[in-house]
Amino acid sequence: MGLVENKTDSKRSTLFTDFPEVEGAPEATPEEIQQEAEKWVQRCQYSAPAAVSLWIGWIIASQLLRDQLPAGWFMASFDDSSVTGW
């Protein structure tokens, strides 16, 4: 996959090397770094559609229930369409 690999021989990607080394801790192998990157990519792949679904659900719910929501939840009143032109 090559998610965090840097093509230069002198330096690998700094994604997992920005943090100070703990003295006496074993250094991560390239396989461990690859597994860690794949784990976070998989988490993002699951959470992004969930977040988008919640956002779209919120938009739909707020549009369908706008008569029941308090006026303070809206940026402008429904009568301000003459000011904005929308």
Distance bins in CASP14 RR format, pairs under 12 A and 6 or more apart:
PFRMAT RR
TARGET T0000
AUTHOR 0000-0000-0000
RMODE 2
METHOD distances of the structure
MODEL  1
1 33 0 0 0 0 0 1 0 0 0 0 0
1 34 1 0 0 1 0 0 0 0 0 0 0
1 35 0 0 0 0 0 1 0 0 0 0 0
1 37 0 0 0 0 1 0 0 0 0 0 0
1 38 1 0 0 1 0 0 0 0 0 0 0
1 41 0 0 0 0 1 0 0 0 0 0 0
1 42 0 0 0 0 0 1 0 0 0 0 0
2 12 0 0 0 0 0 1 0 0 0 0 0
2 13 0 0 0 0 1 0 0 0 0 0 0
2 15 0 0 0 0 0 1 0 0 0 0 0
2 30 0 0 0 0 0 1 0 0 0 0 0
2 33 0 0 0 0 0 1 0 0 0 0 0
2 34 1 0 0 1 0 0 0 0 0 0 0
2 37 0 0 0 0 1 0 0 0 0 0 0
2 38 0 0 0 0 1 0 0 0 0 0 0
2 41 0 0 0 0 0 1 0 0 0 0 0
3 13 0 0 0 0 1 0 0 0 0 0 0
3 15 0 0 0 0 1 0 0 0 0 0 0
3 16 0 0 0 0 0 1 0 0 0 0 0
3 30 0 0 0 0 0 1 0 0 0 0 0
3 33 0 0 0 0 1 0 0 0 0 0 0
3 34 1 0 0 1 0 0 0 0 0 0 0
3 35 0 0 0 0 0 1 0 0 0 0 0
3 36 0 0 0 0 1 0 0 0 0 0 0
3 37 1 0 1 0 0 0 0 0 0 0 0
3 38 1 0 0 1 0 0 0 0 0 0 0
3 39 0 0 0 0 0 1 0 0 0 0 0
3 40 0 0 0 0 1 0 0 0 0 0 0
3 41 1 0 0 1 0 0 0 0 0 0 0
3 42 0 0 0 0 0 1 0 0 0 0 0
3 44 0 0 0 0 0 1 0 0 0 0 0
4 12 1 0 0 1 0 0 0 0 0 0 0
4 13 1 0 1 0 0 0 0 0 0 0 0
4 14 0 0 0 0 1 0 0 0 0 0 0
4 15 1 0 1 0 0 0 0 0 0 0 0
4 16 1 0 0 1 0 0 0 0 0 0 0
4 17 0 0 0 0 0 1 0 0 0 0 0
4 28 0 0 0 0 0 1 0 0 0 0 0
4 30 0 0 0 0 1 0 0 0 0 0 0
4 31 0 0 0 0 0 1 0 0 0 0 0
4 32 0 0 0 0 0 1 0 0 0 0 0
4 33 1 0 0 1 0 0 0 0 0 0 0
4 34 1 0 0 1 0 0 0 0 0 0 0
4 35 0 0 0 0 0 1 0 0 0 0 0
4 36 0 0 0 0 1 0 0 0 0 0 0
4 37 1 0 1 0 0 0 0 0 0 0 0
4 38 0 0 0 0 1 0 0 0 0 0 0
4 39 0 0 0 0 0 1 0 0 0 0 0
4 40 0 0 0 0 1 0 0 0 0 0 0
4 41 0 0 0 0 1 0 0 0 0 0 0
5 11 0 0 0 0 0 1 0 0 0 0 0
5 12 1 0 0 1 0 0 0 0 0 0 0
5 13 1 0 0 1 0 0 0 0 0 0 0
5 15 0 0 0 0 0 1 0 0 0 0 0
5 16 0 0 0 0 0 1 0 0 0 0 0
5 30 0 0 0 0 1 0 0 0 0 0 0
5 31 0 0 0 0 0 1 0 0 0 0 0
5 33 0 0 0 0 1 0 0 0 0 0 0
5 34 0 0 0 0 1 0 0 0 0 0 0
5 37 0 0 0 0 1 0 0 0 0 0 0
6 12 1 0 1 0 0 0 0 0 0 0 0
6 13 1 0 1 0 0 0 0 0 0 0 0
6 14 0 0 0 0 1 0 0 0 0 0 0
6 15 0 0 0 0 1 0 0 0 0 0 0
6 16 0 0 0 0 0 1 0 0 0 0 0
6 17 0 0 0 0 0 1 0 0 0 0 0
6 30 0 0 0 0 0 1 0 0 0 0 0
6 33 0 0 0 0 0 1 0 0 0 0 0
7 13 0 0 0 0 1 0 0 0 0 0 0
8 14 0 0 0 0 0 1 0 0 0 0 0
11 17 0 0 0 0 1 0 0 0 0 0 0
12 18 0 0 0 0 0 1 0 0 0 0 0
12 27 0 0 0 0 0 1 0 0 0 0 0
12 28 0 0 0 0 0 1 0 0 0 0 0
12 29 0 0 0 0 0 1 0 0 0 0 0
12 30 1 0 0 1 0 0 0 0 0 0 0
12 33 1 0 0 1 0 0 0 0 0 0 0
12 34 0 0 0 0 0 1 0 0 0 0 0
12 37 0 0 0 0 0 1 0 0 0 0 0
13 28 0 0 0 0 0 1 0 0 0 0 0
13 30 0 0 0 0 0 1 0 0 0 0 0
13 33 0 0 0 0 1 0 0 0 0 0 0
13 34 0 0 0 0 0 1 0 0 0 0 0
13 36 0 0 0 0 0 1 0 0 0 0 0
13 37 0 0 0 0 1 0 0 0 0 0 0
14 33 0 0 0 0 0 1 0 0 0 0 0
15 28 0 0 0 0 0 1 0 0 0 0 0
15 33 1 0 0 1 0 0 0 0 0 0 0
15 34 0 0 0 0 0 1 0 0 0 0 0
15 36 0 0 0 0 1 0 0 0 0 0 0
15 37 1 0 0 1 0 0 0 0 0 0 0
15 40 0 0 0 0 1 0 0 0 0 0 0
15 41 0 0 0 0 0 1 0 0 0 0 0
16 27 0 0 0 0 0 1 0 0 0 0 0
16 28 1 0 0 1 0 0 0 0 0 0 0
16 29 0 0 0 0 0 1 0 0 0 0 0
16 30 0 0 0 0 0 1 0 0 0 0 0
16 32 0 0 0 0 1 0 0 0 0 0 0
16 33 1 0 1 0 0 0 0 0 0 0 0
16 34 0 0 0 0 0 1 0 0 0 0 0
16 35 0 0 0 0 0 1 0 0 0 0 0
16 36 1 0 0 1 0 0 0 0 0 0 0
16 37 1 0 0 1 0 0 0 0 0 0 0
16 39 0 0 0 0 0 1 0 0 0 0 0
16 40 0 0 0 0 0 1 0 0 0 0 0
17 27 0 0 0 0 1 0 0 0 0 0 0
17 28 0 0 0 0 1 0 0 0 0 0 0
17 33 0 0 0 0 1 0 0 0 0 0 0
17 36 0 0 0 0 0 1 0 0 0 0 0
19 25 0 0 0 0 0 1 0 0 0 0 0
19 28 0 0 0 0 0 1 0 0 0 0 0
21 27 1 0 0 1 0 0 0 0 0 0 0
21 28 0 0 0 0 0 1 0 0 0 0 0
22 28 0 0 0 0 0 1 0 0 0 0 0
26 32 0 0 0 0 1 0 0 0 0 0 0
27 33 0 0 0 0 0 1 0 0 0 0 0
28 34 0 0 0 0 1 0 0 0 0 0 0
28 35 0 0 0 0 1 0 0 0 0 0 0
28 36 1 0 0 1 0 0 0 0 0 0 0
28 37 0 0 0 0 0 1 0 0 0 0 0
29 35 0 0 0 0 1 0 0 0 0 0 0
29 36 0 0 0 0 0 1 0 0 0 0 0
30 36 0 0 0 0 0 1 0 0 0 0 0
30 37 0 0 0 0 0 1 0 0 0 0 0
31 37 0 0 0 0 0 1 0 0 0 0 0
31 38 0 0 0 0 0 1 0 0 0 0 0
32 38 0 0 0 0 0 1 0 0 0 0 0
32 39 0 0 0 0 0 1 0 0 0 0 0
33 39 0 0 0 0 0 1 0 0 0 0 0
33 40 0 0 0 0 0 1 0 0 0 0 0
34 40 0 0 0 0 0 1 0 0 0 0 0
34 41 0 0 0 0 0 1 0 0 0 0 0
35 41 0 0 0 0 0 1 0 0 0 0 0
35 42 0 0 0 0 0 1 0 0 0 0 0
36 42 0 0 0 0 0 1 0 0 0 0 0
36 43 0 0 0 0 0 1 0 0 0 0 0
37 43 0 0 0 0 0 1 0 0 0 0 0
37 44 0 0 0 0 0 1 0 0 0 0 0
38 44 0 0 0 0 0 1 0 0 0 0 0
38 45 0 0 0 0 0 1 0 0 0 0 0
39 45 0 0 0 0 0 1 0 0 0 0 0
39 46 0 0 0 0 0 1 0 0 0 0 0
40 46 0 0 0 0 0 1 0 0 0 0 0
40 47 0 0 0 0 0 1 0 0 0 0 0
41 47 0 0 0 0 0 1 0 0 0 0 0
41 48 0 0 0 0 0 1 0 0 0 0 0
42 48 0 0 0 0 0 1 0 0 0 0 0
43 49 0 0 0 0 0 1 0 0 0 0 0
43 50 0 0 0 0 0 1 0 0 0 0 0
43 51 0 0 0 0 0 1 0 0 0 0 0
44 50 0 0 0 0 0 1 0 0 0 0 0
44 51 0 0 0 0 1 0 0 0 0 0 0
45 51 0 0 0 0 0 1 0 0 0 0 0
45 52 0 0 0 0 0 1 0 0 0 0 0
46 52 0 0 0 0 0 1 0 0 0 0 0
46 53 0 0 0 0 0 1 0 0 0 0 0
47 53 0 0 0 0 0 1 0 0 0 0 0
47 54 0 0 0 0 0 1 0 0 0 0 0
48 54 0 0 0 0 0 1 0 0 0 0 0
48 55 0 0 0 0 0 1 0 0 0 0 0
49 55 0 0 0 0 0 1 0 0 0 0 0
49 56 0 0 0 0 0 1 0 0 0 0 0
50 56 0 0 0 0 0 1 0 0 0 0 0
50 57 0 0 0 0 0 1 0 0 0 0 0
51 57 0 0 0 0 0 1 0 0 0 0 0
51 58 0 0 0 0 0 1 0 0 0 0 0
52 58 0 0 0 0 0 1 0 0 0 0 0
52 59 0 0 0 0 0 1 0 0 0 0 0
53 59 0 0 0 0 0 1 0 0 0 0 0
53 60 0 0 0 0 0 1 0 0 0 0 0
54 60 0 0 0 0 0 1 0 0 0 0 0
54 61 0 0 0 0 0 1 0 0 0 0 0
55 61 0 0 0 0 0 1 0 0 0 0 0
55 62 0 0 0 0 0 1 0 0 0 0 0
56 62 0 0 0 0 0 1 0 0 0 0 0
56 63 0 0 0 0 0 1 0 0 0 0 0
57 63 0 0 0 0 1 0 0 0 0 0 0
57 64 0 0 0 0 1 0 0 0 0 0 0
57 65 0 0 0 0 0 1 0 0 0 0 0
58 64 0 0 0 0 0 1 0 0 0 0 0
58 65 0 0 0 0 0 1 0 0 0 0 0
58 69 0 0 0 0 0 1 0 0 0 0 0
58 73 0 0 0 0 0 1 0 0 0 0 0
59 65 0 0 0 0 0 1 0 0 0 0 0
59 66 0 0 0 0 0 1 0 0 0 0 0
60 66 0 0 0 0 0 1 0 0 0 0 0
61 68 0 0 0 0 0 1 0 0 0 0 0
61 69 0 0 0 0 1 0 0 0 0 0 0
61 73 0 0 0 0 0 1 0 0 0 0 0
62 68 0 0 0 0 0 1 0 0 0 0 0
62 69 1 0 0 1 0 0 0 0 0 0 0
62 70 0 0 0 0 0 1 0 0 0 0 0
62 73 1 0 0 1 0 0 0 0 0 0 0
62 74 0 0 0 0 1 0 0 0 0 0 0
62 75 0 0 0 0 0 1 0 0 0 0 0
63 69 0 0 0 0 0 1 0 0 0 0 0
63 74 0 0 0 0 0 1 0 0 0 0 0
65 73 0 0 0 0 0 1 0 0 0 0 0
65 74 0 0 0 0 0 1 0 0 0 0 0
66 72 0 0 0 0 0 1 0 0 0 0 0
66 73 0 0 0 0 1 0 0 0 0 0 0
66 74 1 0 0 1 0 0 0 0 0 0 0
66 77 0 0 0 0 0 1 0 0 0 0 0
66 78 0 0 0 0 1 0 0 0 0 0 0
67 73 0 0 0 0 0 1 0 0 0 0 0
67 74 0 0 0 0 0 1 0 0 0 0 0
67 78 0 0 0 0 1 0 0 0 0 0 0
69 78 0 0 0 0 0 1 0 0 0 0 0
71 77 1 0 0 1 0 0 0 0 0 0 0
71 78 0 0 0 0 1 0 0 0 0 0 0
71 79 0 0 0 0 0 1 0 0 0 0 0
71 80 0 0 0 0 0 1 0 0 0 0 0
74 80 0 0 0 0 1 0 0 0 0 0 0
75 83 0 0 0 0 0 1 0 0 0 0 0
75 84 0 0 0 0 0 1 0 0 0 0 0
75 86 0 0 0 0 0 1 0 0 0 0 0
76 82 0 0 0 0 0 1 0 0 0 0 0
76 83 1 0 0 1 0 0 0 0 0 0 0
76 84 1 0 0 1 0 0 0 0 0 0 0
76 85 0 0 0 0 0 1 0 0 0 0 0
76 86 0 0 0 0 1 0 0 0 0 0 0
77 83 0 0 0 0 1 0 0 0 0 0 0
77 84 0 0 0 0 0 1 0 0 0 0 0
78 84 0 0 0 0 0 1 0 0 0 0 0
78 86 0 0 0 0 0 1 0 0 0 0 0
80 86 0 0 0 0 1 0 0 0 0 0 0
END
